[in-house]
Amino acid sequence: MIPWNKLPKSFREAMQITRRLGVEYIWINSLCIIQDDSRDWEHEAAIMGKIYEQS
């Protein structure tokens, strides 16, 4: 888990707005996909359609 104060301000603000809107989840690629791991990126990219279809 990343400490709140270590997240960029734009991420913290996006999360706060998401909560205020009553939305349970927010997808931030750089937090949800290991950026320097091509295997993780390939796995997550393959399922992104499933993730986004409910958004």
Secondary structure, 3 states (H helix, E strand, C coil): CCCHHHCCHHHHHHHHHHHHCCCCCCCCHHHHCCCCCHHHHHHHHHHHHHHHCCC
